Amino acid sequence: MSGGSSCPLDQGNAELRGQASRFAQLAGLRVVAAGEGGTGLANSPAMALQNFPCSWISIVTLAVAATGLLGCNLVTGADDLVLSGAAQSPGDGSDGIGGQGVGATGAGATGSGGSGAYQGGETGAPTEPMASTEGVIITDIVVYQSVARPIMQGGSTTSSAIPIVANRDALIRVFYSADGGYNGQPVTARLSFGASSPIEQVETPVGSSSEGTLGSTINFAVPAAQMQSGMTYRVDLLQPVDQVSSDNPAARFPTTEGSFEAIPAQVAGNLTITLVPVQYNGDGSGRLPDTSATQLQRYADLFFGMYPVSGIDVQVRSQPLSWGSTVAAGGNGWSELLNAVADLRSSDGAASNNYYYGIFEPADSFSTYCSGGCVAGLGFVGGPSDSWAHAAIGLGYSGDMAVETAVHELGHNHGREHAPCGVSGDPAYPYPGASIGVYGYDLVHGQLYNPSQFVDMMSYCSPTWISDHNFKAIFDRVKFVNGAQIYTPPELQNRSYERVMVNPDGSLTWLAPIVLSRPPIGDATATTVATVNGPELVTGALIRYDHIDGGVLFIPPTAQPMAPQRAVSAMVDGKWLATGP
Ligand SMILES: [Zn+2]
């Protein structure tokens, strides 16, 4: 049994990760007006530079850890795991970087860094009669896939709205308490799943578990293939029968020998992210963003770490989008580029679960661009079936900042509002200061995130992880998008919509019409359109931007032909806005 201190790397990494993240927030608040201090954190290039080395160190440290030289298991935090020839981790090779695409479908819990957490069931092992260990009781059993989700507390199955995601790796931690009745001899901890081979490891329990210390619990790295809807489990803490004098039902769950309890895993499906390299010509440079294999892996790892999906597929659109207009730190030009990326997604015929994310570098360096504060990302907040709005854009410099911005922007694309720290937003957010609420866990890097330190990725504070609140909300959205059978009456399919851009200053700008396979949802917006027979009232759909006022208003076909001199007015936020004469 290892104490938490036997694996100092875990803590060190968590801290470095936090600092790298803090850098991103200091320097790259999604919308930062110069001198604005919503988070109480200054935003200056000097601070950004100070923090660069932390980000760099974090990466180097992880590379070292992955060699396993330190003899420390990053997955479980334990250093005395059972080793066996079957320890070849199921995650190996599933996150390969191939050309222009990167996947993450379980790179973490079962993959890098570990010295092997599995014993191949009982096959080939000497069989010895075992019985429940005396003096040790199982107090809690918790599934970690991004956030803590208890399945047993105090001997009873926990009911919870927080989803358990099928086909996604999990760390299952067994919390215990050992007392004077325990003989101090090694305990075989066995996690069984119905008919399949159990996972076993040998531990020597000490005292009682605490959630913040990975090494204080018995930890099972469960591969995605084992996490299936309809799955069942049981846990036994066993010793050879000759070491046991009387039965201890509390050292097993369920307490009835040989019975199993359900784990309500649900299928959400995968998420595809298409990075659209924007060739930035707003300054005549033709600069392209970082789409190196290293950077792509950062996107894949952070999305997989946080999002409630079974896999993340990061791909790069082969053809960059050439962009000749200025996209300014203060916000000008952002909405035009976002609209272009959304239209590109539409004309590419991308699937509903394929989110387009345009990345670009509007200046030589981030610190040059953001010296006086800057917008770092912009996306749409559309309804569940508004596939056109599955698009966002953000800065595409090397490093974690671009990736954290992408995670935040796609959160908006999944309907999430801001978590309340440094910004107001989601009225249903359950935790003060945008705390993540429960312990977070990063399957990719084997790190635990304390809710007293980490805030939700939809906030403007740092360091960030995902809360159970947004984990559930994004799960619901992913499940809907992947599984939706949306009925659209034939007469509403593939219609052409006139569009106007609702600008932050309240002006309206015509956009090219677009054909959508089903009607947009957005916000229902009273709209009058000039027709050959006078004004006609229709209900438009306004799909809003996340970080600036306004959005794109879709106008359904009018009964009468539009007047040759096009004119439209729309009621937005209590005001009638109108196009020019
Ligand atoms: Zn935001």
Boltz pocket constraint, residues with backbone or C-beta under 6 A from the ligand:
constraints:
  - pocket:
      binder: B
      contacts: [[A, 30], [A, 408], [A, 412], [A, 418], [A, 458], [A, 546], [A, 547]]
      max_distance: 6.0
